[in-house]
Amino acid sequence: MAVRTLTELLQGAFPGDDVSVEDRTGGGDHFQVTVTSARFDGLSLVEQHRLVYDALASPLADGTIHELRIKTKGST
Amino acid sequence: MSELHDQIKGIIETEDVALFMKGTPQFVMCGNSHRALEALRRAGAPVTAVDILPDPRIREELSALSGWPTIPQVFVGGELVGGADIVEELEASGELEQTLREKLGDEYRGAGEERVVAVA
């Protein structure tokens, strides 16, 4: 359930880009998200991860996400 | 501004390498804090650790200052380097050592022992 919510949020923030969300423990609160987007090109890793955090601000704030791992990739 | 805010800001600005984590290096309470600490240790960083768990306001003030929502948070020379994923990635590529050298000088490995400071 949460995987779907997170996936939809990321797809909304990164339309047309490659987005994956994995529930690392099966408990619905530890996630690995991977986003590949041309929006990351030329950005520092901090800036890239901030874009992902912005997209997931709501589940981060309400406790849905207990632990989040982020992998970002640019288009090149 | 609160005293806590000033304390956290002071640590970020004055410590060579500040690691805000859950637990302490001797007793780590979270997997991601452990990952960040180990990556910093591999790079030989002189870590000053701050445990955010004793008071929820520490985390609130920290995230308000940094604009970063999760723990751990690593700062080198006053600048946010990132959380566990970024620090691990930078360590693996050699960029973490490069950043440490740029910010702290070539002799950063001898700059100090790992230590813990308490806030609040």
N, CA and C atoms of all chains as a GROMACS GRO file, in nm:
protein
  588
    1MET      N    1   0.084  -0.120   0.000
    1MET     CA    2   0.000   0.000   0.000
    1MET      C    3   0.087   0.125   0.000
    2ALA      N    4   0.178   0.132   0.099
    2ALA     CA    5   0.265   0.249   0.108
    2ALA      C    6   0.356   0.260  -0.014
    3VAL      N    7   0.398   0.144  -0.066
    3VAL     CA    8   0.484   0.145  -0.184
    3VAL      C    9   0.413   0.215  -0.299
    4ARG      N   10   0.284   0.186  -0.312
    4ARG     CA   11   0.208   0.247  -0.421
    4ARG      C   12   0.194   0.398  -0.400
    5THR      N   13   0.167   0.438  -0.278
    5THR     CA   14   0.155   0.582  -0.247
    5THR      C   15   0.285   0.655  -0.280
    6LEU      N   16   0.398   0.598  -0.234
    6LEU     CA   17   0.527   0.661  -0.259
    6LEU      C   18   0.558   0.665  -0.409
    7THR      N   19   0.527   0.556  -0.477
    7THR     CA   20   0.553   0.550  -0.621
    7THR      C   21   0.473   0.658  -0.693
    8GLU      N   22   0.347   0.674  -0.653
    8GLU     CA   23   0.263   0.776  -0.718
    8GLU      C   24   0.314   0.917  -0.691
    9LEU      N   25   0.357   0.941  -0.569
    9LEU     CA   26   0.412   1.073  -0.536
    9LEU      C   27   0.536   1.103  -0.620
   10LEU      N   28   0.622   1.002  -0.633
   10LEU     CA   29   0.745   1.022  -0.710
   10LEU      C   30   0.714   1.038  -0.859
   11GLN      N   31   0.620   0.959  -0.908
   11GLN     CA   32   0.583   0.972  -1.050
   11GLN      C   33   0.523   1.109  -1.077
   12GLY      N   34   0.451   1.163  -0.979
   12GLY     CA   35   0.394   1.297  -0.993
   12GLY      C   36   0.501   1.404  -0.998
   13ALA      N   37   0.607   1.383  -0.918
   13ALA     CA   38   0.714   1.483  -0.911
   13ALA      C   39   0.814   1.467  -1.026
   14PHE      N   40   0.825   1.345  -1.076
   14PHE     CA   41   0.920   1.316  -1.185
   14PHE      C   42   0.845   1.250  -1.301
   15PRO      N   43   0.755   1.325  -1.366
   15PRO     CA   44   0.670   1.264  -1.470
   15PRO      C   45   0.754   1.207  -1.584
   16GLY      N   46   0.723   1.084  -1.619
   16GLY     CA   47   0.790   1.020  -1.732
   16GLY      C   48   0.926   0.962  -1.699
   17ASP      N   49   0.972   0.983  -1.575
   17ASP     CA   50   1.104   0.931  -1.538
   17ASP      C   51   1.094   0.793  -1.474
   18ASP      N   52   1.208   0.727  -1.465
   18ASP     CA   53   1.215   0.593  -1.410
   18ASP      C   54   1.219   0.601  -1.256
   19VAL      N   55   1.116   0.545  -1.194
   19VAL     CA   56   1.102   0.553  -1.050
   19VAL      C   57   1.078   0.414  -0.993
   20SER      N   58   1.152   0.377  -0.889
   20SER     CA   59   1.120   0.250  -0.825
   20SER      C   60   1.122   0.265  -0.674
   21VAL      N   61   1.030   0.194  -0.608
   21VAL     CA   62   1.020   0.196  -0.463
   21VAL      C   63   1.019   0.053  -0.414
   22GLU      N   64   1.110   0.025  -0.322
   22GLU     CA   65   1.118  -0.111  -0.267
   22GLU      C   66   1.093  -0.105  -0.116
   23ASP      N   67   1.007  -0.192  -0.070
   23ASP     CA   68   0.985  -0.206   0.075
   23ASP      C   69   1.094  -0.300   0.125
   24ARG      N   70   1.195  -0.245   0.193
   24ARG     CA   71   1.315  -0.322   0.224
   24ARG      C   72   1.291  -0.434   0.325
   25THR      N   73   1.197  -0.413   0.414
   25THR     CA   74   1.179  -0.510   0.522
   25THR      C   75   1.044  -0.581   0.516
   26GLY      N   76   0.956  -0.534   0.426
   26GLY     CA   77   0.823  -0.592   0.419
   26GLY      C   78   0.728  -0.534   0.522
   27GLY      N   79   0.780  -0.442   0.604
   27GLY     CA   80   0.698  -0.385   0.711
   27GLY      C   81   0.623  -0.259   0.670
   28GLY      N   82   0.649  -0.212   0.548
   28GLY     CA   83   0.576  -0.095   0.501
   28GLY      C   84   0.626   0.037   0.556
   29ASP      N   85   0.748   0.039   0.611
   29ASP     CA   86   0.801   0.168   0.658
   29ASP      C   87   0.951   0.189   0.633
   30HIS      N   88   1.018   0.088   0.578
   30HIS     CA   89   1.160   0.104   0.540
   30HIS      C   90   1.170   0.093   0.388
   31PHE      N   91   1.209   0.201   0.324
   31PHE     CA   92   1.204   0.202   0.178
   31PHE      C   93   1.337   0.235   0.113
   32GLN      N   94   1.356   0.175  -0.002
   32GLN     CA   95   1.465   0.214  -0.093
   32GLN      C   96   1.398   0.274  -0.215
   33VAL      N   97   1.425   0.400  -0.244
   33VAL     CA   98   1.370   0.457  -0.366
   33VAL      C   99   1.484   0.491  -0.461
   34THR      N  100   1.459   0.464  -0.588
   34THR     CA  101   1.557   0.495  -0.692
   34THR      C  102   1.488   0.578  -0.800
   35VAL      N  103   1.548   0.690  -0.833
   35VAL     CA  104   1.490   0.778  -0.934
   35VAL      C  105   1.598   0.813  -1.036
   36THR      N  106   1.565   0.793  -1.162
   36THR     CA  107   1.654   0.832  -1.271
   36THR      C  108   1.586   0.945  -1.348
   37SER      N  109   1.650   1.062  -1.351
   37SER     CA  110   1.583   1.176  -1.412
   37SER      C  111   1.685   1.275  -1.467
   38ALA      N  112   1.650   1.334  -1.581
   38ALA     CA  113   1.735   1.440  -1.638
   38ALA      C  114   1.735   1.564  -1.549
   39ARG      N  115   1.635   1.574  -1.458
   39ARG     CA  116   1.631   1.689  -1.366
   39ARG      C  117   1.751   1.690  -1.273
   40PHE      N  118   1.816   1.574  -1.256
   40PHE     CA  119   1.931   1.568  -1.164
   40PHE      C  120   2.060   1.615  -1.231
   41ASP      N  121   2.058   1.624  -1.362
   41ASP     CA  122   2.181   1.660  -1.433
   41ASP      C  123   2.234   1.793  -1.385
   42GLY      N  124   2.360   1.795  -1.349
   42GLY     CA  125   2.424   1.919  -1.307
   42GLY      C  126   2.398   1.958  -1.163
   43LEU      N  127   2.317   1.877  -1.090
   43LEU     CA  128   2.290   1.908  -0.950
   43LEU      C  129   2.383   1.828  -0.859
   44SER      N  130   2.413   1.883  -0.742
   44SER     CA  131   2.489   1.808  -0.643
   44SER      C  132   2.399   1.699  -0.586
   45LEU      N  133   2.461   1.600  -0.520
   45LEU     CA  134   2.381   1.493  -0.460
   45LEU      C  135   2.284   1.548  -0.356
   46VAL      N  136   2.328   1.649  -0.280
   46VAL     CA  137   2.239   1.709  -0.181
   46VAL      C  138   2.116   1.768  -0.251
   47GLU      N  139   2.139   1.839  -0.360
   47GLU     CA  140   2.026   1.899  -0.433
   47GLU      C  141   1.936   1.791  -0.493
   48GLN      N  142   1.997   1.683  -0.543
   48GLN     CA  143   1.918   1.573  -0.600
   48GLN      C  144   1.830   1.509  -0.494
   49HIS      N  145   1.890   1.481  -0.377
   49HIS     CA  146   1.812   1.417  -0.272
   49HIS      C  147   1.704   1.510  -0.217
   50ARG      N  148   1.732   1.641  -0.218
   50ARG     CA  149   1.630   1.736  -0.173
   50ARG      C  150   1.505   1.728  -0.261
   51LEU      N  151   1.524   1.709  -0.392
   51LEU     CA  152   1.409   1.697  -0.481
   51LEU      C  153   1.325   1.575  -0.446
   52VAL      N  154   1.393   1.466  -0.409
   52VAL     CA  155   1.320   1.344  -0.369
   52VAL      C  156   1.249   1.367  -0.236
   53TYR      N  157   1.318   1.430  -0.142
   53TYR     CA  158   1.255   1.461  -0.013
   53TYR      C  159   1.133   1.550  -0.032
   54ASP      N  160   1.144   1.649  -0.123
   54ASP     CA  161   1.030   1.738  -0.148
   54ASP      C  162   0.910   1.658  -0.196
   55ALA      N  163   0.936   1.562  -0.285
   55ALA     CA  164   0.826   1.480  -0.339
   55ALA      C  165   0.762   1.395  -0.230
   56LEU      N  166   0.841   1.354  -0.133
   56LEU     CA  167   0.792   1.263  -0.029
   56LEU      C  168   0.771   1.336   0.104
   57ALA      N  169   0.754   1.466   0.099
   57ALA     CA  170   0.744   1.546   0.222
   57ALA      C  171   0.630   1.498   0.313
   58SER      N  172   0.518   1.465   0.251
   58SER     CA  173   0.402   1.426   0.333
   58SER      C  174   0.425   1.293   0.408
   59PRO      N  175   0.462   1.184   0.338
   59PRO     CA  176   0.488   1.060   0.413
   59PRO      C  177   0.610   1.068   0.505
   60LEU      N  178   0.702   1.161   0.479
   60LEU     CA  179   0.814   1.180   0.573
   60LEU      C  180   0.765   1.248   0.700
   61ALA      N  181   0.674   1.344   0.682
   61ALA     CA  182   0.626   1.420   0.797
   61ALA      C  183   0.528   1.340   0.884
   62ASP      N  184   0.445   1.256   0.819
   62ASP     CA  185   0.341   1.188   0.898
   62ASP      C  186   0.386   1.053   0.955
   63GLY      N  187   0.513   1.017   0.932
   63GLY     CA  188   0.565   0.896   0.995
   63GLY      C  189   0.546   0.770   0.913
   64THR      N  190   0.485   0.781   0.794
   64THR     CA  191   0.471   0.664   0.706
   64THR      C  192   0.609   0.605   0.676
   65ILE      N  193   0.703   0.696   0.652
   65ILE     CA  194   0.840   0.653   0.623
   65ILE      C  195   0.921   0.656   0.751
   66HIS      N  196   0.960   0.540   0.795
   66HIS     CA  197   1.047   0.534   0.913
   66HIS      C  198   1.193   0.544   0.872
   67GLU      N  199   1.228   0.476   0.763
   67GLU     CA  200   1.364   0.483   0.713
   67GLU      C  201   1.362   0.489   0.562
   68LEU      N  202   1.442   0.579   0.507
   68LEU     CA  203   1.441   0.600   0.363
   68LEU      C  204   1.583   0.594   0.309
   69ARG      N  205   1.601   0.512   0.207
   69ARG     CA  206   1.728   0.514   0.135
   69ARG      C  207   1.701   0.566  -0.005
   70ILE      N  208   1.788   0.654  -0.051
   70ILE     CA  209   1.766   0.720  -0.179
   70ILE      C  210   1.884   0.696  -0.271
   71LYS      N  211   1.851   0.659  -0.395
   71LYS     CA  212   1.954   0.652  -0.499
   71LYS      C  213   1.904   0.735  -0.616
   72THR      N  214   1.982   0.834  -0.654
   72THR     CA  215   1.943   0.918  -0.767
   72THR      C  216   2.044   0.902  -0.880
   73LYS      N  217   1.992   0.905  -1.002
   73LYS     CA  218   2.079   0.896  -1.120
   73LYS      C  219   2.036   1.000  -1.220
   74GLY      N  220   2.133   1.064  -1.282
   74GLY     CA  221   2.103   1.158  -1.388
   74GLY      C  222   2.082   1.084  -1.519
   75SER      N  223   2.060   1.160  -1.624
   75SER     CA  224   2.028   1.097  -1.753
   75SER      C  225   2.153   1.049  -1.824
   76THR      N  226   2.269   1.099  -1.780
   76THR     CA  227   2.391   1.062  -1.853
   76THR      C  228   2.472   0.957  -1.779
   77MET      N  229   1.597   3.362   1.873
   77MET     CA  230   1.637   3.223   1.851
   77MET      C  231   1.668   3.154   1.984
   78SER      N  232   1.636   3.027   1.990
   78SER     CA  233   1.654   2.952   2.115
   78SER      C  234   1.801   2.919   2.137
   79GLU      N  235   1.830   2.886   2.262
   79GLU     CA  236   1.965   2.847   2.298
   79GLU      C  237   2.006   2.720   2.223
   80LEU      N  238   1.909   2.628   2.209
   80LEU     CA  239   1.936   2.503   2.140
   80LEU      C  240   1.974   2.527   1.993
   81HIS      N  241   1.899   2.616   1.930
   81HIS     CA  242   1.927   2.654   1.792
   81HIS      C  243   2.071   2.705   1.780
   82ASP      N  244   2.109   2.794   1.871
   82ASP     CA  245   2.244   2.852   1.867
   82ASP      C  246   2.351   2.745   1.891
   83GLN      N  247   2.320   2.653   1.982
   83GLN     CA  248   2.415   2.545   2.012
   83GLN      C  249   2.440   2.457   1.889
   84ILE      N  250   2.331   2.418   1.822
   84ILE     CA  251   2.342   2.332   1.705
   84ILE      C  252   2.414   2.404   1.592
   85LYS      N  253   2.376   2.530   1.572
   85LYS     CA  254   2.440   2.612   1.469
   85LYS      C  255   2.590   2.623   1.498
   86GLY      N  256   2.623   2.643   1.625
   86GLY     CA  257   2.764   2.655   1.665
   86GLY      C  258   2.842   2.528   1.633
   87ILE      N  259   2.782   2.414   1.659
   87ILE     CA  260   2.850   2.286   1.631
   87ILE      C  261   2.874   2.271   1.481
   88ILE      N  262   2.771   2.301   1.403
   88ILE     CA  263   2.784   2.289   1.257
   88ILE      C  264   2.895   2.380   1.205
   89GLU      N  265   2.900   2.501   1.260
   89GLU     CA  266   2.995   2.600   1.207
   89GLU      C  267   3.137   2.581   1.257
   90THR      N  268   3.153   2.524   1.376
   90THR     CA  269   3.288   2.519   1.432
   90THR      C  270   3.354   2.381   1.425
   91GLU      N  271   3.275   2.275   1.420
   91GLU     CA  272   3.336   2.142   1.416
   91GLU      C  273   3.379   2.109   1.273
   92ASP      N  274   3.495   2.046   1.260
   92ASP     CA  275   3.543   2.008   1.127
   92ASP      C  276   3.443   1.914   1.059
   93VAL      N  277   3.406   1.809   1.131
   93VAL     CA  278   3.310   1.711   1.078
   93VAL      C  279   3.206   1.686   1.186
   94ALA      N  280   3.083   1.729   1.161
   94ALA     CA  281   2.975   1.708   1.258
   94ALA      C  282   2.880   1.601   1.206
   95LEU      N  283   2.856   1.501   1.290
   95LEU     CA  284   2.762   1.394   1.255
   95LEU      C  285   2.647   1.396   1.355
   96PHE      N  286   2.529   1.433   1.308
   96PHE     CA  287   2.409   1.427   1.392
   96PHE      C  288   2.347   1.291   1.369
   97MET      N  289   2.334   1.215   1.476
   97MET     CA  290   2.299   1.074   1.461
   97MET      C  291   2.204   1.029   1.572
   98LYS      N  292   2.150   0.908   1.552
   98LYS     CA  293   2.070   0.845   1.657
   98LYS      C  294   2.163   0.756   1.737
   99GLY      N  295   2.184   0.792   1.862
   99GLY     CA  296   2.279   0.720   1.947
   99GLY      C  297   2.415   0.788   1.943
  100THR      N  298   2.515   0.715   1.988
  100THR     CA  299   2.652   0.765   1.988
  100THR      C  300   2.740   0.666   1.910
  101PRO      N  301   2.862   0.706   1.873
  101PRO     CA  302   2.949   0.612   1.802
  101PRO      C  303   2.970   0.481   1.880
  102GLN      N  304   2.964   0.491   2.013
  102GLN     CA  305   2.983   0.370   2.096
  102GLN      C  306   2.856   0.288   2.102
  103PHE      N  307   2.742   0.351   2.080
  103PHE     CA  308   2.615   0.281   2.092
  103PHE      C  309   2.517   0.337   1.989
  104VAL      N  310   2.534   0.292   1.865
  104VAL     CA  311   2.455   0.345   1.754
  104VAL      C  312   2.314   0.285   1.759
  105MET      N  313   2.214   0.372   1.743
  105MET     CA  314   2.076   0.327   1.759
  105MET      C  315   2.000   0.316   1.626
  106CYS      N  316   2.070   0.327   1.514
  106CYS     CA  317   1.998   0.328   1.386
  106CYS      C  318   2.093   0.286   1.275
  107GLY      N  319   2.039   0.207   1.182
  107GLY     CA  320   2.120   0.154   1.073
  107GLY      C  321   2.183   0.261   0.986
  108ASN      N  322   2.105   0.364   0.955
  108ASN     CA  323   2.159   0.469   0.867
  108ASN      C  324   2.266   0.552   0.938
  109SER      N  325   2.249   0.575   1.067
  109SER     CA  326   2.353   0.646   1.142
  109SER      C  327   2.481   0.562   1.143
  110HIS      N  328   2.465   0.431   1.155
  110HIS     CA  329   2.580   0.341   1.152
  110HIS      C  330   2.651   0.348   1.017
  111ARG      N  331   2.574   0.348   0.909
  111ARG     CA  332   2.633   0.354   0.774
  111ARG      C  333   2.712   0.482   0.755
  112ALA      N  334   2.656   0.594   0.799
  112ALA     CA  335   2.726   0.722   0.783
  112ALA      C  336   2.854   0.724   0.866
  113LEU      N  337   2.844   0.677   0.989
  113LEU     CA  338   2.961   0.676   1.078
  113LEU      C  339   3.073   0.590   1.019
  114GLU      N  340   3.038   0.472   0.970
  114GLU     CA  341   3.139   0.382   0.915
  114GLU      C  342   3.204   0.440   0.790
  115ALA      N  343   3.126   0.505   0.706
  115ALA     CA  344   3.183   0.568   0.586
  115ALA      C  345   3.281   0.679   0.626
  116LEU      N  346   3.243   0.758   0.726
  116LEU     CA  347   3.331   0.865   0.774
  116LEU      C  348   3.459   0.807   0.834
  117ARG      N  349   3.445   0.698   0.907
  117ARG     CA  350   3.563   0.633   0.966
  117ARG      C  351   3.656   0.580   0.858
  118ARG      N  352   3.600   0.520   0.754
  118ARG     CA  353   3.683   0.467   0.644
  118ARG      C  354   3.762   0.579   0.578
  119ALA      N  355   3.701   0.698   0.571
  119ALA     CA  356   3.768   0.812   0.509
  119ALA      C  357   3.863   0.882   0.606
  120GLY      N  358   3.865   0.834   0.732
  120GLY     CA  359   3.955   0.892   0.831
  120GLY      C  360   3.909   1.026   0.886
  121ALA      N  361   3.780   1.053   0.878
  121ALA     CA  362   3.729   1.184   0.920
  121ALA      C  363   3.731   1.200   1.072
  122PRO      N  364   3.772   1.318   1.120
  122PRO     CA  365   3.768   1.347   1.264
  122PRO      C  366   3.626   1.383   1.306
  123VAL      N  367   3.551   1.280   1.344
  123VAL     CA  368   3.407   1.297   1.365
  123VAL      C  369   3.374   1.355   1.503
  124THR      N  370   3.289   1.457   1.504
  124THR     CA  371   3.226   1.503   1.626
  124THR      C  372   3.079   1.464   1.617
  125ALA      N  373   3.039   1.372   1.705
  125ALA     CA  374   2.904   1.318   1.696
  125ALA      C  375   2.810   1.385   1.795
  126VAL      N  376   2.688   1.406   1.751
  126VAL     CA  377   2.583   1.460   1.837
  126VAL      C  378   2.465   1.363   1.834
  127ASP      N  379   2.425   1.315   1.951
  127ASP     CA  380   2.310   1.226   1.961
  127ASP      C  381   2.183   1.312   1.963
  128ILE      N  382   2.094   1.286   1.866
  128ILE     CA  383   1.972   1.368   1.859
  128ILE      C  384   1.857   1.308   1.942
  129LEU      N  385   1.876   1.188   1.993
  129LEU     CA  386   1.766   1.118   2.059
  129LEU      C  387   1.724   1.173   2.197
  130PRO      N  388   1.815   1.233   2.276
  130PRO     CA  389   1.775   1.273   2.411
  130PRO      C  390   1.658   1.370   2.415
  131ASP      N  391   1.640   1.452   2.310
  131ASP     CA  392   1.533   1.552   2.311
  131ASP      C  393   1.482   1.572   2.168
  132PRO      N  394   1.352   1.552   2.143
  132PRO     CA  395   1.299   1.567   2.006
  132PRO      C  396   1.323   1.706   1.947
  133ARG      N  397   1.344   1.805   2.035
  133ARG     CA  398   1.366   1.941   1.983
  133ARG      C  399   1.498   1.953   1.908
  134ILE      N  400   1.594   1.864   1.940
  134ILE     CA  401   1.724   1.869   1.872
  134ILE      C  402   1.704   1.844   1.723
  135ARG      N  403   1.627   1.741   1.695
  135ARG     CA  404   1.602   1.706   1.555
  135ARG      C  405   1.522   1.816   1.485
  136GLU      N  406   1.423   1.871   1.556
  136GLU     CA  407   1.341   1.978   1.497
  136GLU      C  408   1.426   2.099   1.460
  137GLU      N  409   1.510   2.140   1.553
  137GLU     CA  410   1.596   2.257   1.529
  137GLU      C  411   1.696   2.229   1.418
  138LEU      N  412   1.752   2.109   1.421
  138LEU     CA  413   1.852   2.071   1.320
  138LEU      C  414   1.790   2.074   1.181
  139SER      N  415   1.674   2.010   1.163
  139SER     CA  416   1.612   2.004   1.031
  139SER      C  417   1.566   2.142   0.986
  140ALA      N  418   1.526   2.227   1.082
  140ALA     CA  419   1.489   2.364   1.046
  140ALA      C  420   1.610   2.440   0.993
  141LEU      N  421   1.727   2.415   1.055
  141LEU     CA  422   1.851   2.481   1.012
  141LEU      C  423   1.899   2.432   0.877
  142SER      N  424   1.895   2.300   0.859
  142SER     CA  425   1.958   2.239   0.741
  142SER      C  426   1.860   2.224   0.624
  143GLY      N  427   1.730   2.221   0.654
  143GLY     CA  428   1.634   2.190   0.550
  143GLY      C  429   1.641   2.045   0.505
  144TRP      N  430   1.697   1.960   0.590
  144TRP     CA  431   1.713   1.818   0.556
  144TRP      C  432   1.625   1.738   0.652
  145PRO      N  433   1.534   1.657   0.601
  145PRO     CA  434   1.432   1.599   0.690
  145PRO      C  435   1.474   1.476   0.769
  146THR      N  436   1.582   1.411   0.730
  146THR     CA  437   1.612   1.280   0.791
  146THR      C  438   1.744   1.284   0.871
  147ILE      N  439   1.762   1.180   0.952
  147ILE     CA  440   1.883   1.160   1.030
  147ILE      C  441   1.949   1.033   0.978
  148PRO      N  442   2.078   1.024   0.965
  148PRO     CA  443   2.181   1.119   1.007
  148PRO      C  444   2.198   1.237   0.912
  149GLN      N  445   2.272   1.337   0.961
  149GLN     CA  446   2.315   1.449   0.878
  149GLN      C  447   2.463   1.473   0.904
  150VAL      N  448   2.537   1.487   0.795
  150VAL     CA  449   2.682   1.506   0.806
  150VAL      C  450   2.719   1.644   0.751
  151PHE      N  451   2.795   1.717   0.830
  151PHE     CA  452   2.845   1.848   0.787
  151PHE      C  453   2.997   1.846   0.788
  152VAL      N  454   3.057   1.900   0.684
  152VAL     CA  455   3.203   1.914   0.681
  152VAL      C  456   3.232   2.062   0.659
  153GLY      N  457   3.310   2.119   0.750
  153GLY     CA  458   3.344   2.260   0.739
  153GLY      C  459   3.222   2.349   0.732
  154GLY      N  460   3.117   2.314   0.806
  154GLY     CA  461   2.998   2.397   0.812
  154GLY      C  462   2.896   2.373   0.703
  155GLU      N  463   2.929   2.285   0.609
  155GLU     CA  464   2.841   2.264   0.495
  155GLU      C  465   2.780   2.125   0.497
  156LEU      N  466   2.649   2.118   0.466
  156LEU     CA  467   2.581   1.989   0.463
  156LEU      C  468   2.635   1.902   0.349
  157VAL      N  469   2.686   1.785   0.386
  157VAL     CA  470   2.733   1.690   0.285
  157VAL      C  471   2.621   1.595   0.246
  158GLY      N  472   2.537   1.561   0.344
  158GLY     CA  473   2.423   1.476   0.314
  158GLY      C  474   2.394   1.376   0.425
  159GLY      N  475   2.311   1.279   0.391
  159GLY     CA  476   2.278   1.171   0.483
  159GLY      C  477   2.359   1.047   0.451
  160ALA      N  478   2.314   0.933   0.502
  160ALA     CA  479   2.391   0.810   0.490
  160ALA      C  480   2.416   0.769   0.344
  161ASP      N  481   2.314   0.781   0.260
  161ASP     CA  482   2.330   0.736   0.121
  161ASP      C  483   2.436   0.818   0.048
  162ILE      N  484   2.430   0.949   0.066
  162ILE     CA  485   2.526   1.036  -0.004
  162ILE      C  486   2.666   1.015   0.051
  163VAL      N  487   2.679   1.007   0.182
  163VAL     CA  488   2.812   0.991   0.242
  163VAL      C  489   2.874   0.858   0.198
  164GLU      N  490   2.793   0.753   0.194
  164GLU     CA  491   2.844   0.624   0.145
  164GLU      C  492   2.887   0.632   0.000
  165GLU      N  493   2.804   0.697  -0.081
  165GLU     CA  494   2.833   0.708  -0.224
  165GLU      C  495   2.961   0.789  -0.246
  166LEU      N  496   2.975   0.898  -0.172
  166LEU     CA  497   3.094   0.983  -0.187
  166LEU      C  498   3.219   0.912  -0.135
  167GLU      N  499   3.202   0.831  -0.031
  167GLU     CA  500   3.318   0.758   0.022
  167GLU      C  501   3.365   0.655  -0.080
  168ALA      N  502   3.269   0.585  -0.140
  168ALA     CA  503   3.302   0.480  -0.237
  168ALA      C  504   3.374   0.536  -0.359
  169SER      N  505   3.338   0.659  -0.398
  169SER     CA  506   3.398   0.717  -0.519
  169SER      C  507   3.526   0.795  -0.489
  170GLY      N  508   3.559   0.808  -0.360
  170GLY     CA  509   3.679   0.884  -0.323
  170GLY      C  510   3.653   1.032  -0.304
  171GLU      N  511   3.531   1.075  -0.335
  171GLU     CA  512   3.500   1.219  -0.326
  171GLU      C  513   3.490   1.269  -0.183
  172LEU      N  514   3.458   1.178  -0.090
  172LEU     CA  515   3.449   1.220   0.050
  172LEU      C  516   3.587   1.263   0.101
  173GLU      N  517   3.688   1.181   0.072
  173GLU     CA  518   3.825   1.216   0.112
  173GLU      C  519   3.867   1.348   0.047
  174GLN      N  520   3.828   1.363  -0.077
  174GLN     CA  521   3.862   1.486  -0.151
  174GLN      C  522   3.799   1.608  -0.083
  175THR      N  523   3.672   1.595  -0.047
  175THR     CA  524   3.603   1.705   0.023
  175THR      C  525   3.669   1.734   0.157
  176LEU      N  526   3.705   1.628   0.230
  176LEU     CA  527   3.770   1.646   0.360
  176LEU      C  528   3.902   1.720   0.344
  177ARG      N  529   3.977   1.683   0.241
  177ARG     CA  530   4.106   1.749   0.216
  177ARG      C  531   4.085   1.895   0.179
  178GLU      N  532   3.986   1.920   0.092
  178GLU     CA  533   3.961   2.058   0.048
  178GLU      C  534   3.919   2.147   0.164
  179LYS      N  535   3.831   2.093   0.250
  179LYS     CA  536   3.775   2.175   0.359
  179LYS      C  537   3.868   2.183   0.479
  180LEU      N  538   3.939   2.073   0.506
  180LEU     CA  539   4.014   2.065   0.632
  180LEU      C  540   4.165   2.064   0.613
  181GLY      N  541   4.209   2.050   0.491
  181GLY     CA  542   4.353   2.043   0.465
  181GLY      C  543   4.401   1.900   0.452
  182ASP      N  544   4.520   1.883   0.394
  182ASP     CA  545   4.573   1.749   0.365
  182ASP      C  546   4.595   1.665   0.489
  183GLU      N  547   4.616   1.731   0.602
  183GLU     CA  548   4.649   1.657   0.725
  183GLU      C  549   4.525   1.626   0.808
  184TYR      N  550   4.407   1.624   0.743
  184TYR     CA  551   4.284   1.612   0.822
  184TYR      C  552   4.278   1.485   0.904
  185ARG      N  553   4.344   1.379   0.858
  185ARG     CA  554   4.337   1.251   0.929
  185ARG      C  555   4.394   1.260   1.071
  186GLY      N  556   4.488   1.353   1.088
  186GLY     CA  557   4.545   1.369   1.221
  186GLY      C  558   4.478   1.479   1.301
  187ALA      N  559   4.367   1.530   1.247
  187ALA     CA  560   4.307   1.651   1.304
  187ALA      C  561   4.240   1.630   1.439
  188GLY      N  562   4.206   1.509   1.471
  188GLY     CA  563   4.142   1.491   1.601
  188GLY      C  564   4.080   1.355   1.619
  189GLU      N  565   4.052   1.322   1.744
  189GLU     CA  566   3.989   1.195   1.777
  189GLU      C  567   3.838   1.207   1.757
  190GLU      N  568   3.776   1.092   1.739
  190GLU     CA  569   3.631   1.087   1.736
  190GLU      C  570   3.580   1.129   1.874
  191ARG      N  571   3.481   1.217   1.876
  191ARG     CA  572   3.430   1.258   2.006
  191ARG      C  573   3.280   1.283   2.000
  192VAL      N  574   3.221   1.295   2.115
  192VAL     CA  575   3.077   1.316   2.126
  192VAL      C  576   3.053   1.445   2.202
  193VAL      N  577   2.965   1.530   2.152
  193VAL     CA  578   2.924   1.646   2.230
  193VAL      C  579   2.773   1.638   2.254
  194ALA      N  580   2.733   1.683   2.371
  194ALA     CA  581   2.592   1.682   2.407
  194ALA      C  582   2.533   1.820   2.390
  195VAL      N  583   2.409   1.826   2.346
  195VAL     CA  584   2.338   1.954   2.340
  195VAL      C  585   2.216   1.946   2.431
  196ALA      N  586   2.159   2.061   2.458
  196ALA     CA  587   2.038   2.076   2.541
  196ALA      C  588   2.062   2.038   2.687
   0.00000   0.00000   0.00000
